[in-house]
Structures are given as structure tokens and as C-alpha cells.
């Protein structure tokens, strides 16, 4: 009799544990779905606002085809709607110019920052430096401390410097400034990336006859590629969304997309549909890049966490 009771108790215990695991998993998934909806709601609101009329915006309608009927008002204001795309539009030309300015300045600055920052981080992680009382840790902290400095503190010095160098309202000036802006972040990420690569691999390469540069290019660089991609994406996002210096140091030729988004205000109020259409156009490239390079971003962010 006791032998029959024991298997039943074991089966009921396994069923209870299984039900508990399923319930815990369901709670986790529900929490993640709710959090994802909260995070994605601003993007949803931005995209849907681009297809609203003024009445729908002021009344707070949210769901297309239920709360409101979508309209091409936002895209039409930029000359990008189906009924205006083949017509001559000065607004569309202005938008494309600002868009390409953002593309050129952001990608160029991010690329330069990754190249320079990777070399600096590799040197700090593999060699010992001494500048007075400064050591490697002090130099690394100095780079990281530059992120604490408020951008407004640098406004007047950069304005005077760029005026003297004739770099105001130029893409070159914005690229150089953006490179300096994201360089500490790249050094920080890549320093941790190189620190997770065993130095024995480079020592073996040196024994095989490779130079220091050869070991770096053929051994270290391929292993550090995910971290470099992650640093590039993070730099690209920061440069793409930068507004303060773009508004301060540009006027017509080198003005970027965030400045154009912020300019959709006037004496009659805010053109919400135009601002939403511009914002959606600004978000789209970053979303596409993030989806394509997702696996590199994850590898780069987690590299060096477990050594």
C-alpha cells in the first residue's frame, strides 16, 4: 500500500514543480511584453502622428483606422507622400540635404573615433605609460572623465576656435567635433574588449615572426571586431542624435537632421505631423542598422564580462 502512495506523491510533486515553472515563465514573458510596449510606445506615437491631421493630434487619437483615419499630411509636408513624391519640392530637397549631412558627419565621425579609439585602447591595455604622475589607469580615467563635462561649457571656446579656423558651418568641423565627443566612449568600450583577449595569443604570434602591428592586425583585430562594431553603433547613435553643437556651429550648409526636426515650430504652434514625419525618418536608419548588426552589438557589449 505504501509503495503505491509514494509514486503518486512523486508525480504530484513533479506536476506542481512543472506548473510553478510554467507560471513563473508566463509572468516573466508578460512582464517583458509590457516593458517592450512601454519602450516602443514613443516610436509608435511618433510614426502614427505623421499620419494624423491637426484635429486628431489635439484630440489624442492613437489607433489608426479605429480612432482616426490615416492621412498623408506629415509626409506631404515634406514632399514625400505618394501624390507629391514626383513633384518638385523645396522642402524635400532641404530634408534630403539635412539627411545626407547627418549620414556623412555621423558615419565619418564614428569611423574616425573607432579607429583612433581602438589604437589608444590597445596601447593602454598592452603597454605601460608614464607621464609625470600619470599612469595607465590615470590616463584611462582622464578619457572617461571627459564625459562628465557639460557640452555648454565648451560652446564659447569651440565657437571662437571654429571662427578662427574657418570651420563654422562646415561638415569637417562637425566631424572633428563629433569624433572628440564620442572618443572617450570608444576607448572605454575597446579597452575592456582588448582586456578580454589573452595576451598569450600575441606572444605566440610574435614568436612566429610577426611584428607588433602584424599581431594586432592579424590576431587581435579579428577577435575585437564585435566590440568595434558595438562601439561604432553607439557612436553613430550619439552623433546622429546630437543637437546642441549642430545648432550652434551650423547655419545653412552643414545643418543636420535634428536641427531641422527642432525647427518645426513657429508663431502658430508646433507642426506635430511634420515633426513626427521627420523624427520617423530619422529613427528608421538606426532601426535598420540595429536589426542588421544586432548579433555584433550583443557580442561586443558582453565581451570581457566573463574572463
C-alpha positions in Angstrom: 0.0 0.0 0.0 2.8 2.4 0.9 4.6 1.6 -2.4 1.5 2.9 -4.4 1.3 6.1 -2.4 5.0 7.1 -3.0 4.8 7.2 -6.8 1.6 9.2 -6.6 3.3 11.8 -4.3 6.3 11.9 -6.7 4.0 12.5 -9.7 2.1 15.2 -7.9 5.3 16.9 -6.8 6.7 16.9 -10.4 3.4 18.3 -11.7 3.5 21.0 -9.1 7.1 22.0 -10.0 6.2 21.9 -13.7 3.2 24.1 -13.1 5.2 26.5 -11.0 8.0 26.8 -13.6 5.4 27.5 -16.3 3.7 30.1 -14.2 7.0 31.8 -13.4 7.9 31.8 -17.1 4.5 33.2 -18.0 4.9 36.0 -15.5 8.4 36.8 -16.9 7.1 36.9 -20.5 4.1 39.1 -19.6 6.4 41.5 -17.8 8.8 41.6 -20.8 5.9 42.2 -23.2 4.6 45.0 -21.0 8.0 46.6 -20.8 8.5 46.2 -24.6 5.2 48.0 -25.2 6.2 50.8 -22.8 9.6 51.2 -24.6 8.1 51.1 -28.1 5.2 53.3 -27.4 7.1 56.6 -28.2 8.1 55.2 -31.6 4.5 54.1 -32.2 3.2 57.5 -31.3 5.8 59.2 -33.5 5.0 57.1 -36.5 1.2 57.3 -36.2 1.4 61.1 -35.6 3.0 61.5 -39.0 -0.3 60.3 -40.5 -2.7 62.4 -38.4 -4.4 65.7 -39.1 -4.4 68.6 -36.7 -7.7 67.6 -35.1 -6.5 64.0 -34.5 -3.3 65.3 -32.9 -5.1 67.7 -30.5 -7.8 65.1 -29.6 -5.1 62.5 -28.7 -6.3 59.7 -31.1 -3.8 56.8 -31.0 -5.0 53.7 -33.0 -5.1 54.1 -36.8 -8.4 53.1 -38.6 -10.1 52.9 -35.2 -9.6 56.3 -33.5 -8.7 58.1 -36.7 -8.3 57.7 -40.5 -4.7 57.9 -41.5 -3.7 60.8 -43.8 -0.5 61.7 -45.7 -0.4 65.1 -44.0 3.0 64.6 -42.4 4.8 63.1 -45.4 3.0 65.6 -47.7 4.5 68.5 -45.7 8.0 67.1 -46.6 7.1 66.3 -50.2 7.4 62.6 -49.6 3.8 61.5 -49.9 2.8 59.3 -52.9 0.9 62.3 -54.5 3.9 64.7 -54.2 7.0 62.4 -54.5 7.4 63.1 -58.2 6.8 66.8 -58.0 9.4 69.5 -57.4 9.6 70.3 -53.7 12.0 72.6 -51.9 11.1 71.1 -48.6 12.1 67.6 -49.8 15.4 69.0 -51.2 16.0 70.6 -47.8 15.2 67.4 -46.0 17.4 65.2 -48.2 20.3 67.7 -47.7 20.0 67.6 -43.9 19.6 63.8 -44.0 22.8 63.3 -46.0 24.6 65.8 -43.8 23.7 63.7 -40.8 24.7 60.5 -42.6 28.1 61.9 -43.7 29.0 63.6 -40.3 27.8 60.7 -38.1 29.4 57.8 -40.1 32.7 59.7 -40.6 33.0 60.8 -37.0 32.1 57.3 -35.7 34.6 55.6 -38.1 37.4 58.0 -37.0 36.5 57.6 -33.4 36.6 53.8 -33.7 40.0 53.8 -35.5 41.7 56.3 -33.1 40.0 54.9 -30.0 40.9 51.3 -30.8 44.5 52.2 -31.2 44.5 54.2 -28.0 42.7 51.4 -26.0 45.0 48.8 -27.4 48.0 50.8 -26.2 46.6 51.3 -22.8 45.7 47.6 -22.4 49.1 46.2 -23.6 51.8 48.8 -22.8 52.8 50.7 -19.7 52.9 54.5 -19.9 54.3 57.1 -17.5 53.7 60.9 -18.0 54.8 62.5 -14.7 52.5 61.0 -12.1 50.1 59.8 -14.8 49.9 56.0 -15.3 47.7 53.9 -17.5 44.8 53.9 -15.0 45.0 57.7 -14.7 45.1 58.2 -18.5 42.0 55.9 -18.9 40.2 57.8 -16.2 41.1 61.1 -17.8 39.4 60.0 -21.1 36.4 58.7 -19.2 36.1 61.9 -17.2 35.6 63.9 -20.4 32.0 62.6 -20.4 31.3 64.5 -17.2 31.9 67.9 -18.8 28.7 69.6 -19.8 28.6 70.5 -23.6 27.5 74.0 -22.8 30.9 74.7 -21.1 32.6 74.1 -24.5 30.2 76.2 -26.5 32.1 79.5 -26.4 35.7 78.0 -26.9 34.6 76.0 -29.9 32.7 78.9 -31.3 35.8 81.1 -31.1 38.1 78.4 -32.3 36.0 77.4 -35.3 35.6 81.1 -36.3 39.4 81.5 -36.3 39.9 78.3 -38.3 37.0 79.0 -40.7 35.3 75.8 -39.7 31.9 77.2 -38.9 29.0 75.7 -40.9 31.3 73.0 -42.4 31.0 69.2 -42.4 34.7 68.9 -41.5 34.2 70.9 -38.3 31.2 68.9 -37.2 33.0 65.6 -38.0 36.1 66.6 -35.9 33.9 67.8 -33.0 31.7 64.6 -33.1 34.9 62.5 -33.1 36.2 64.2 -30.0 32.7 63.8 -28.4 32.4 60.0 -28.7 36.2 59.1 -28.5 36.1 58.6 -24.7 33.2 56.1 -25.0 35.0 54.2 -27.8 38.2 54.0 -25.7 36.3 52.8 -22.7 34.5 50.0 -24.7 37.6 48.9 -26.6 39.8 48.9 -23.5 37.5 46.3 -21.9 37.4 44.5 -25.3 41.2 44.2 -25.6 41.5 43.3 -21.9 39.4 40.2 -22.6 41.7 38.9 -25.3 44.5 36.7 -23.9 47.9 38.3 -24.4 49.4 34.8 -25.0 47.9 34.9 -28.5 50.0 37.9 -29.4 53.1 36.5 -27.7 52.7 33.3 -29.8 52.3 35.5 -32.9 55.5 37.4 -32.1 57.4 34.1 -31.6 56.2 33.1 -35.1 57.8 36.1 -36.6 55.0 38.7 -36.7 55.6 42.3 -35.7 53.6 44.1 -33.1 51.4 45.6 -35.9 51.2 42.3 -37.6 49.9 40.6 -34.4 47.4 43.4 -33.9 46.1 43.3 -37.4 46.0 39.6 -37.9 45.3 38.2 -34.4 43.8 40.9 -32.2 41.7 42.9 -34.6 39.5 40.0 -35.8 38.8 39.0 -32.2 37.9 42.5 -31.3 35.7 43.2 -34.3 32.4 42.7 -32.4 33.4 45.3 -29.9 34.4 47.7 -32.6 31.1 47.3 -34.3 29.3 47.9 -31.0 31.4 51.0 -30.4 30.7 52.2 -33.9 26.9 51.7 -33.5 26.9 53.5 -30.1 28.9 56.4 -31.5 26.7 56.6 -34.6 23.6 56.9 -32.4 25.1 59.6 -30.3 26.4 61.6 -33.3 23.1 61.1 -35.2 21.0 62.5 -32.3 23.4 65.3 -31.3 21.6 68.7 -31.5 23.4 71.3 -29.3 26.7 71.7 -31.3 24.9 71.2 -34.6 22.6 74.1 -33.9 25.4 76.2 -32.5 28.1 75.7 -35.2 26.0 75.4 -38.3 23.6 77.7 -40.2 22.8 76.5 -43.7 25.3 74.2 -45.4 26.1 71.7 -42.6 22.9 71.7 -40.7 21.9 68.2 -39.6 18.5 66.4 -39.3 18.0 67.0 -35.5 18.2 70.8 -36.1 15.6 70.5 -38.8 13.3 68.5 -36.5 13.6 71.1 -33.8 12.8 73.9 -36.3 9.2 72.7 -36.9 7.9 75.3 -34.5 6.6 78.7 -35.3 4.3 81.6 -34.2 1.3 79.4 -34.9 2.5 76.5 -32.8 4.2 73.2 -33.5 3.7 71.3 -36.7 3.3 67.9 -35.0 2.7 66.0 -38.2 5.9 67.4 -39.8 8.0 66.9 -36.7 6.7 63.3 -36.4 7.4 62.6 -40.1 11.0 64.0 -39.7 11.5 62.0 -36.5 10.3 58.8 -38.1 12.7 59.4 -41.0 15.5 60.0 -38.5 14.7 56.9 -36.5 14.4 54.5 -39.4 18.1 54.2 -40.4 19.2 53.5 -36.9 16.5 50.8 -36.5 17.6 49.1 -39.7 21.3 49.2 -38.7 20.4 47.9 -35.3 18.5 44.9 -36.7 21.2 44.1 -39.2 24.1 44.3 -36.7 22.3 43.0 -33.7 24.5 40.0 -33.1 27.6 42.1 -33.3 26.2 44.6 -30.8 25.4 41.8 -28.3 28.8 40.2 -28.7 30.5 43.5 -28.3 28.6 44.5 -25.2 29.1 41.1 -23.5 32.7 40.6 -24.4 35.1 40.9 -21.5 32.3 40.4 -19.0 33.5 36.8 -18.3 37.2 36.3 -18.5 
